[in-house]
Amino acid sequence: MVKISLGGYDDGEGPSNRIQKRLRMEQEDGQASRNEKEVHEGDGGEARSAEHDENPVGSVSDDKDRSISVTIIDPDVLDCCICYEPLTSPVFQCENGHIACSNCCARLGNKCPMCSMPIGYNRCRAIEKVLESIKISCLNAKYGCKHMFSYSKKNEHEKECNFLPCLCPHSGCDFLASSEELSLHFSHRHIHSGIQFTYDKFFTVFLNLDHKTIVLQEKNDANLFVIHNNHELLGNLIHITCIGPKSKTGFHYDILARSQGTSLILQSYTKIVQGHFADAPSAGMLLIPSDFFGSGQIKLDIRIRS
């Protein structure tokens, strides 16, 4: 982790006034045009400058896009050197120029950990301007995410990104893609390895005692679901998850189990999972007693509601 120290002034407007800079540039260009015009007039030529021919009065072509491309070799310099989280405004600096985020200043009692000088009272406008100006692409851009956002929003976006790659639930397949691409992949490559079902209708699953997961795929929207099965002393803990972006709404489902004339109806709500499908939830598991498995296998009637 690279630590940076920035000194600077605080005039309430940051290190650069964009409007004044642009006015100054326009004045300099205007003076250059007048000088060139005088030269042409003195030579008996046309009283029009070449610049005037290329850029009519009122042209704002130079102001359309003033952005530049910058490569940051070590992006860690944009992180707080204390908590290592992305810096967000306000950013504070001590008298020696060491910087820290506002949360760390309060947590450390406004004492700089590098030099013990007071920190948390003087804003570092220079770094704040840099943070406001930088726009970055999502790490999941190669999986289809087109969002651009400020560096300070990096963690927030990545936690909720709809294009977080998901691993294929088929055993032995290392395909990694967004949930939408994963559904298409599974439909084309592993269509016979999962159980096809339709929302709001009961379908049958035969579950062995030691089965860890069973993949389900809805026939219409191709959504992928996984039945998680954990064998415990009192019985098996069952839960169904849905592979997809966290913005997706979960699904209610019913499980019907029968054994020797006894019926057990269980109901729960799917958790939306991204990343590795095998990460079973720690809460919301449904217990099916061992007696229901008989010879080591149980027949379950399942309905997932749309």
ABEGO torsion letter per residue (X at the ends): XBBBBBBEBBAGAEABBAAAAAAAAAAAAAAAAAAAAAAAAAAGBBABBAAAAABBBGBAAAAABABBBBBBABAAAABBAAAGBBBBOBBBBBAAGBBBBAAAAAAAGGBBAAAGBBBGABBBAAAAAAAAABBBBBAAAAAGBABBBBAAAAAAAAAABAABBBBBABBGBABBBBAAAAAAAAAAAAAAABBBBBBGBBBBBBBBAABABBBBBBAAAGBBBBBBBBBBAAEBBBBBBBBEBAABBBBBBBBBBBBGGBBBBBBBBBBBBBEBAABBBABGBBBBBAAAAEAGBBBBBBBBBX
